[in-house]
Structures are given as C-alpha cells and as structure tokens.
Amino acid sequence: MPGDIKAFIFQFFNKFVFDRDVSFEEAEQFVGFQSIVVATGIVGETLPEPFYRFLVSTREQYTQYVEEFEPYVENMYGSELHGSCAPSSASCVRQATAAILDGITLAGGVSVPTDITTAVGILYSTHATNPYPAREIPAGKELEFFWKNIRIFAPVMGFPHWIKRPTCPNSSAEETAKLNKGEGRQEACKEGPKNQITGYTDFNQYAGGVRQVPHIALAQRDPRRWGADWIQFVVRDLKAYMDNSVGFAEMAEDSSVANGKMNRSCPGKTLALMIGEAFMKLFKKDEWEAVSPETIAFTMGPMWVSEFVLQASPSLSLCGSPQQEPYAYAICSLPCARYFPSHISLWPLIWKVLGMHVQPHFPAASGVVLETGLRRQGILRST
C-alpha cells in the first residue's frame, strides 16, 4: 500500500495546507517522481560527476513542482517570509517553497505512509515475522498503536548533522571555518569556474568534514528507556511515548540559538500523529481482506514490510440509505459499487476527526479509496 497511501498523503497535504484539490491521478504522478528523488538521494552522492547530466530531467521536474507550489506559499506566508531568509537567496518565498516540497517529498510524505502501511500490515499478516499476533487495535488506543509503529518501524533511520563542515574547493580548512558566523549563520563557499564536462562548479560534500549520524531506529529501541520488553510490540500508555520518543528528533532543539530557527526536530510531529490516529480510527479491518496474508513478512528497515494487497471484503453490504451513507448510496448503481467499503470515504471522515468539519463536493468526499477502486476494481496495492 505505500503507493496508494503516499498518493493520499500528497492529496491530504495539499488540502490541509493550501485548501487545494489534487486528483488521485495527479497524486500518483507525484509519487512516481517522489520515488525517483528518494532513490537519487540514496545513490546520488556516489555518482561520478559525468553522470550528473542524467539528473537534469529530475531537477527540471523538481523545479516545476516548486513553481507550482510557489503561488500558494506566497499567498499564505509571503508577508512573513519577505526579507527573512539568507541574503544569498534570490527569493525567500522560493526558498520556503523548496523546503516545503522537500518535506512532502523526502520527509513526512514518506515516513507517514511507511508507518500507516506497517500498521495495516500488522492487522492482517499471519507470517511468523509479524511482531503483533493479536492483530487488533486495542479499543481507544489508535494513537498509541500508530506511535508504536513509529517506534518499532522507524521511518527515519538516522539524523545526520555536521560537526565540522567539509572544506570548500580550492580553499583550506581554516578559511572554510571563517565562513561560520555563529548563531546559526554561515556563508556559502565561493563558486569557482564551471567544469567543462559537468557544467557545474567544483564542490566538495565530504572531504575534511565530520558528520555524525545518531541512529534513531536503534535509539527508539533502547532497553534503558523501554524496559525488558523493548523489542516486543506492546501498545503502551500514551505518556510512555510522549516521555521517551526520539523518533521525531525531539532532542534536536535549542531555542536559545537564533530564537529557535535552527531547531532540527520534526515540525510535522503533531500533524503526522493526527493523520496516523485518524486513519487508524477510520480504517475498518473487517471491511477488507488481505490477499495471501501468510506472505506479508516484516523485514529490516527502511521499508519494514513486504508488498501486499488488500481487497474489499465480498461480504460487506454497501448500499445503506441516503441518510446513513450518502456517498456509498450514491455509487451503489455503479458497476464497481461492490468494491467500496462504505466507511472508507476518507476525506470527509478525516476532516471530521481533525476537527475541520467541512463538507467537500462529491468527488473529494468519495475519497482516495473510491477513486482507487474505480480504476483498480477495489484493490489497494503495495507498490
């Protein structure tokens, strides 16, 4: 399900932040682009310079998304952003837009779907690797259940930071150090002439620098904090997660520096937990069945769970009445109506859980699963 859930999260992000409707097809296109960017981030730093030219199309597509989002950022945050960014930036709004796109492409847009997918997989897997044989969410513990997934299946494996920056090209370590101005401010390396082969100026990402990567996935399983059953999938009290979580880099805060502008804890923590809790409340296990649940295996991160498919339960009655289930009732006459669980109209229900109390028009209200079902005959695929 990662592909479907990633697409939904992209739709949700657009609606929640910018009140902007994005079709599921558009969201799927973004997920395809997102997969390329994530893969590039993993292997890109090891590529020899002559291969950079093959990344031009990805860069251009990323620029297109920045340009697409920029008017919305300008409309919402422009008055706060102008003049507030680094002097080297041509546009504070453009810089903020790129940061927001980074978040939905590489941060929350990946991590939230990862743990929604493991949470759903746990409910159906009969494989020996399932750490939660009970396969049921404890009553009223949807938030704790989702947070437990974040702890055991850490979507963010490490949190890298530089304690000494790499030496600038054609410079010395001493001269590079002088570019650090304190209070979170620093100057960029001076650009040299462009390389005739790559078309870019020479740069250095590692040499001379020292980078530390705290192992968040391991820290989330620290027996000194979680006790003798640290490795077990035990749904604990909410306070335990609030007191011991480091999965959102809660420790990376020091508001005495630059008035907190250099804090590196996850700014989307609350929203991520709200989305996860809402999804777990709305997802009805008995309305879906897993295809080959014995093959849903749990592995090492960062994906954590093998691909799997859910299909709507054939025993589920969908039609109801216009008063009780208006969206399900409206599609009962369609050929594919039997594929739609009546309670998985995610948009209006998620909105209600998050306290927004809006009534979107029918296509939005029908939700991601409705659109997915129309095109895929009710099957959610883990891709």
C-alpha positions as CSV (number, residue, x, y, z in Angstrom):
1,M,0.0,0.0,0.0
2,P,2.8,2.6,0.2
3,G,2.0,3.9,-3.3
4,D,-1.7,4.4,-2.6
5,I,-1.0,5.9,0.9
6,K,1.7,8.2,-0.4
7,A,-0.7,9.5,-3.0
8,F,-3.4,10.0,-0.4
9,I,-0.9,11.9,1.9
10,F,0.0,14.2,-1.0
11,Q,-3.7,14.9,-1.6
12,F,-4.2,15.5,2.1
13,F,-1.2,17.8,2.4
14,N,-2.5,20.0,-0.5
15,K,-5.9,20.2,1.0
16,F,-4.8,20.7,4.6
17,V,-2.1,23.3,3.9
18,F,-3.3,25.1,0.8
19,D,-7.0,24.1,0.5
20,R,-6.2,22.8,-2.9
21,D,-7.8,19.8,-4.5
22,V,-5.5,17.4,-6.3
23,S,-6.8,14.4,-8.2
24,F,-5.6,10.9,-7.4
25,E,-4.0,10.7,-10.9
26,E,-2.0,13.8,-10.2
27,A,-1.0,12.4,-6.8
28,E,0.1,9.2,-8.4
29,Q,2.3,11.2,-10.8
30,F,3.9,12.9,-7.8
31,V,4.6,9.6,-6.1
32,G,6.4,8.4,-9.2
33,F,8.5,11.5,-9.2
34,Q,9.0,11.1,-5.4
35,S,10.4,7.6,-5.8
36,I,13.0,8.9,-8.3
37,V,14.0,11.7,-5.9
38,V,14.3,9.3,-2.9
39,A,16.4,6.8,-5.0
40,T,18.6,9.7,-6.2
41,G,19.1,10.8,-2.7
42,I,20.4,7.4,-1.7
43,V,22.8,6.8,-4.6
44,G,23.3,10.3,-6.0
45,E,26.2,11.3,-3.8
46,T,28.2,8.3,-5.0
47,L,27.7,9.1,-8.7
48,P,30.8,10.3,-10.6
49,E,30.5,13.9,-11.9
50,P,30.0,12.9,-15.6
51,F,26.7,11.2,-14.6
52,Y,25.2,14.4,-13.3
53,R,23.8,15.3,-16.7
54,F,21.4,12.4,-16.4
55,L,19.8,14.0,-13.4
56,V,18.8,17.1,-15.3
57,S,15.3,15.9,-16.0
58,T,14.7,15.2,-12.3
59,R,16.0,18.6,-11.4
60,E,13.7,20.2,-14.0
61,Q,10.7,18.3,-12.7
62,Y,11.5,19.4,-9.2
63,T,11.7,23.0,-10.4
64,Q,8.3,22.6,-12.0
65,Y,6.8,21.5,-8.7
66,V,8.4,24.4,-6.9
67,E,6.9,26.8,-9.4
68,E,3.5,25.1,-9.0
69,F,3.5,25.5,-5.2
70,E,5.2,28.9,-5.0
71,P,2.0,31.0,-5.6
72,Y,0.3,29.1,-2.7
73,V,3.2,29.7,-0.4
74,E,3.3,33.4,-1.4
75,N,-0.4,33.7,-0.7
76,M,-0.2,32.1,2.7
77,Y,3.2,33.1,4.1
78,G,4.5,35.8,1.8
79,S,4.2,38.7,4.2
80,E,6.1,36.8,6.9
81,L,8.8,35.5,4.6
82,H,10.0,38.5,2.7
83,G,13.4,39.5,3.9
84,S,13.6,36.8,6.5
85,C,15.9,34.3,4.7
86,A,19.6,34.1,3.9
87,P,21.0,37.1,2.0
88,S,22.2,34.8,-0.8
89,S,18.7,33.7,-1.6
90,A,17.0,35.4,-4.6
91,S,13.6,34.8,-3.1
92,C,12.6,33.9,0.4
93,V,9.3,32.5,-0.8
94,R,11.1,30.3,-3.3
95,Q,13.4,29.1,-0.6
96,A,10.5,28.3,1.7
97,T,8.6,26.6,-1.1
98,A,11.6,24.4,-1.8
99,A,11.8,23.5,1.9
100,I,8.1,22.6,2.0
101,L,8.5,20.5,-1.1
102,D,11.4,18.7,0.5
103,G,9.2,17.9,3.4
104,I,6.4,16.3,1.4
105,T,8.9,14.6,-1.0
106,L,11.5,13.3,1.4
107,A,10.2,13.6,5.0
108,G,6.6,13.3,6.1
109,G,5.5,12.3,2.6
110,V,7.5,9.1,3.0
111,S,7.5,8.5,6.8
112,V,3.8,8.8,7.5
113,P,2.8,6.3,4.7
114,T,5.6,4.0,5.8
115,D,4.1,3.5,9.3
116,I,0.5,3.5,8.1
117,T,1.5,0.6,5.8
118,T,3.2,-1.3,8.6
119,A,0.2,-0.7,10.9
120,V,-2.2,-2.1,8.3
121,G,0.1,-5.0,7.5
122,I,0.3,-6.0,11.2
123,L,-3.5,-6.3,11.3
124,Y,-3.6,-8.9,8.6
125,S,-0.2,-10.7,8.4
126,T,-0.2,-14.3,9.5
127,H,3.5,-14.6,8.7
128,A,5.9,-15.7,11.6
129,T,7.6,-12.4,11.4
130,N,4.5,-10.4,12.5
131,P,5.5,-9.0,15.9
132,Y,1.9,-8.5,16.9
133,P,0.0,-11.8,16.7
134,A,-3.1,-10.2,18.3
135,R,-3.7,-8.3,15.0
136,E,-6.2,-6.0,16.6
137,I,-6.0,-2.3,17.7
138,P,-6.8,-2.0,21.4
139,A,-10.1,-0.1,21.9
140,G,-9.4,3.6,22.1
141,K,-5.7,3.2,21.6
142,E,-5.4,4.2,17.9
143,L,-2.8,6.9,18.6
144,E,-0.7,4.7,20.8
145,F,-0.9,1.9,18.2
146,F,0.3,4.2,15.4
147,W,3.0,5.7,17.7
148,K,4.1,2.1,18.5
149,N,4.6,1.5,14.8
150,I,6.8,4.6,14.6
151,R,8.9,3.3,17.5
152,I,9.4,-0.3,16.2
153,F,9.4,0.5,12.5
154,A,11.3,3.8,12.5
155,P,10.7,5.6,9.2
156,V,13.7,7.8,9.8
157,M,16.7,5.6,10.5
158,G,19.2,8.3,11.3
159,F,19.5,12.1,11.8
160,P,22.8,13.3,10.3
161,H,24.4,16.6,11.1
162,W,27.8,18.1,10.5
163,I,30.0,19.0,13.5
164,K,32.7,20.2,11.1
165,R,31.8,21.4,7.6
166,P,33.6,20.0,4.5
167,T,36.5,22.1,3.2
168,C,35.5,24.4,0.4
169,P,37.1,23.6,-3.0
170,N,40.3,25.5,-3.6
171,S,40.4,26.6,0.0
172,S,41.7,25.5,3.4
173,A,40.0,24.2,6.5
174,E,40.9,27.4,8.3
175,E,39.4,29.6,5.6
176,T,36.3,27.5,5.4
177,A,35.8,27.7,9.2
178,K,35.8,31.5,8.9
179,L,32.6,31.3,6.9
180,N,30.7,30.1,10.0
181,K,29.4,33.2,11.7
182,G,27.6,31.8,14.8
183,E,24.0,32.0,15.8
184,G,23.1,29.6,13.1
185,R,24.5,31.8,10.3
186,Q,27.1,30.9,7.8
187,E,28.4,31.9,4.3
188,A,28.5,29.6,1.4
189,C,31.6,28.5,-0.4
190,K,32.7,30.8,-3.2
191,E,31.8,29.5,-6.6
192,G,34.6,28.8,-9.0
193,P,34.6,28.3,-12.7
194,K,32.3,25.7,-14.2
195,N,33.6,22.3,-15.1
196,Q,33.6,21.9,-18.9
197,I,32.4,18.2,-18.6
198,T,29.7,18.5,-16.0
199,G,28.6,22.1,-16.5
200,Y,28.8,22.7,-12.7
201,T,31.3,24.3,-10.4
202,D,33.6,22.1,-8.4
203,F,32.2,21.2,-5.0
204,N,33.1,19.1,-2.0
205,Q,30.5,17.3,0.0
206,Y,32.6,15.2,2.4
207,A,36.3,15.7,2.4
208,G,37.6,17.5,5.5
209,G,34.3,17.4,7.2
210,V,33.0,15.4,10.1
211,R,29.4,14.2,10.1
212,Q,27.6,12.4,12.9
213,V,24.5,10.3,12.4
214,P,22.6,9.4,15.6
215,H,20.9,6.0,15.0
216,I,17.3,6.9,15.7
217,A,16.0,3.5,14.8
218,L,18.3,1.9,17.4
219,A,17.6,4.7,20.0
220,Q,13.9,4.0,19.7
221,R,14.5,0.5,21.0
222,D,16.8,1.4,23.9
223,P,16.0,-1.1,26.7
224,R,17.1,1.5,29.3
225,R,14.1,3.5,28.3
226,W,11.6,0.8,27.3
227,G,12.4,-2.0,29.7
228,A,12.9,-5.7,29.3
229,D,10.2,-6.0,26.6
230,W,11.7,-3.2,24.5
231,I,11.7,-5.4,21.4
232,Q,8.1,-6.5,21.8
233,F,5.1,-4.9,20.1
234,V,3.4,-3.8,23.3
235,V,0.9,-0.9,23.0
236,R,1.8,1.2,25.9
237,D,0.2,4.2,27.6
238,L,0.5,7.5,25.7
239,K,2.7,9.0,28.3
240,A,5.4,6.5,27.7
241,Y,5.6,7.6,24.1
242,M,5.5,11.2,25.0
243,D,8.3,10.9,27.5
244,N,10.6,8.6,25.6
245,S,10.1,9.2,21.9
246,V,13.1,10.4,19.9
247,G,11.7,9.4,16.5
248,F,10.9,13.0,15.6
249,A,14.3,14.1,16.7
250,E,12.8,15.8,19.8
251,M,16.2,16.1,21.3
252,A,17.4,18.4,18.4
253,E,16.2,21.6,19.9
254,D,17.9,24.6,21.4
255,S,15.6,27.7,21.2
256,S,18.4,29.8,22.7
257,V,20.1,29.7,19.2
258,A,18.6,32.1,16.6
259,N,15.3,32.1,18.6
260,G,14.7,28.5,17.8
261,K,15.1,28.9,14.0
262,M,17.9,26.4,14.0
263,N,15.9,23.7,15.8
264,R,16.0,20.4,13.9
265,S,13.2,18.5,15.5
266,C,10.4,17.5,13.2
267,P,7.9,20.4,12.7
268,G,5.3,18.0,11.4
269,K,5.2,15.7,14.5
270,T,1.7,16.7,15.7
271,L,0.2,16.6,12.2
272,A,1.8,13.2,11.5
273,L,0.4,11.7,14.7
274,M,-3.0,13.2,13.9
275,I,-3.1,11.7,10.5
276,G,-2.0,8.3,11.8
277,E,-4.6,8.3,14.6
278,A,-7.3,9.4,12.3
279,F,-6.5,6.7,9.7
280,M,-6.5,4.0,12.4
281,K,-9.8,5.2,13.7
282,L,-11.4,5.2,10.3
283,F,-9.9,2.0,8.9
284,K,-12.3,-0.9,9.5
285,K,-10.4,-4.2,9.4
286,D,-13.5,-6.3,8.7
287,E,-14.2,-4.3,5.5
288,W,-11.0,-5.5,3.9
289,E,-9.3,-8.8,3.5
290,A,-5.6,-9.5,2.6
291,V,-4.6,-11.4,-0.5
292,S,-2.2,-14.1,0.8
293,P,-1.8,-12.8,4.4
294,E,0.7,-15.6,5.0
295,T,3.1,-13.7,2.7
296,I,3.0,-10.4,4.5
297,A,6.5,-10.5,6.0
298,F,8.3,-8.0,8.2
299,T,11.9,-7.2,7.4
300,M,14.6,-4.7,8.2
301,G,14.1,-1.0,7.5
302,P,13.6,1.3,5.9
303,M,10.7,-0.4,4.2
304,W,10.0,-2.9,7.0
305,V,7.2,-4.8,5.4
306,S,6.9,-6.8,2.1
307,E,4.4,-5.8,-0.6
308,F,0.8,-6.8,0.0
309,V,-2.6,-6.4,-1.5
310,L,-5.9,-5.6,0.3
311,Q,-9.3,-6.1,-1.4
312,A,-12.7,-5.2,-0.2
313,S,-14.5,-7.9,1.8
314,P,-17.1,-9.6,-0.5
315,S,-19.5,-10.0,2.4
316,L,-19.7,-6.2,3.1
317,S,-23.0,-4.6,2.4
318,L,-22.5,-1.2,0.9
319,C,-25.8,0.4,-0.1
320,G,-27.5,1.5,3.1
321,S,-29.7,4.6,2.9
322,P,-29.1,8.1,1.6
323,Q,-29.3,9.4,5.1
324,Q,-26.9,7.0,6.7
325,E,-24.3,6.5,3.9
326,P,-24.9,9.2,1.2
327,Y,-21.7,8.7,-0.6
328,A,-21.9,4.9,-0.6
329,Y,-25.6,5.1,-1.6
330,A,-24.7,7.4,-4.5
331,I,-22.4,4.9,-6.1
332,C,-24.4,1.8,-5.5
333,S,-25.8,1.9,-9.0
334,L,-22.3,1.9,-10.5
335,P,-20.9,-1.4,-11.8
336,C,-18.0,-1.3,-9.4
337,A,-20.1,-0.4,-6.4
338,R,-19.5,-3.7,-4.7
339,Y,-15.8,-2.8,-4.3
340,F,-16.3,0.2,-2.0
341,P,-16.4,-0.2,1.8
342,S,-18.9,2.4,3.0
343,H,-16.8,3.7,5.8
344,I,-13.6,4.3,3.8
345,S,-14.8,7.7,2.4
346,L,-11.6,9.1,3.9
347,W,-11.8,12.8,3.0
348,P,-15.0,13.8,5.0
349,L,-14.2,11.5,7.8
350,I,-10.5,12.5,8.2
351,W,-11.7,16.1,8.1
352,K,-14.2,15.4,10.8
353,V,-11.7,13.7,13.1
354,L,-9.2,16.6,12.6
355,G,-11.9,19.0,13.6
356,M,-12.3,20.8,10.3
357,H,-16.0,19.9,9.8
358,V,-16.1,20.6,6.1
359,Q,-18.3,19.1,3.5
360,P,-16.4,18.8,0.3
361,H,-18.1,18.2,-3.0
362,F,-18.9,14.7,-4.0
363,P,-15.6,13.7,-5.9
364,A,-13.5,14.8,-3.0
365,A,-15.8,13.3,-0.4
366,S,-15.7,10.0,-2.2
367,G,-12.1,9.7,-1.1
368,V,-9.0,8.2,-2.3
369,V,-10.3,4.6,-2.0
370,L,-13.3,5.4,-4.1
371,E,-11.1,6.8,-6.9
372,T,-8.6,3.9,-6.5
373,G,-11.4,1.4,-6.6
374,L,-13.0,2.8,-9.7
375,R,-9.7,2.4,-11.5
376,R,-8.3,-0.7,-9.8
377,Q,-11.5,-2.6,-9.0
378,G,-11.3,-2.1,-5.3
379,I,-7.7,-3.3,-4.8
380,L,-5.1,-1.4,-2.8
381,R,-1.7,-2.5,-4.0
382,S,1.6,-2.2,-2.1
383,T,3.9,-0.7,-4.7
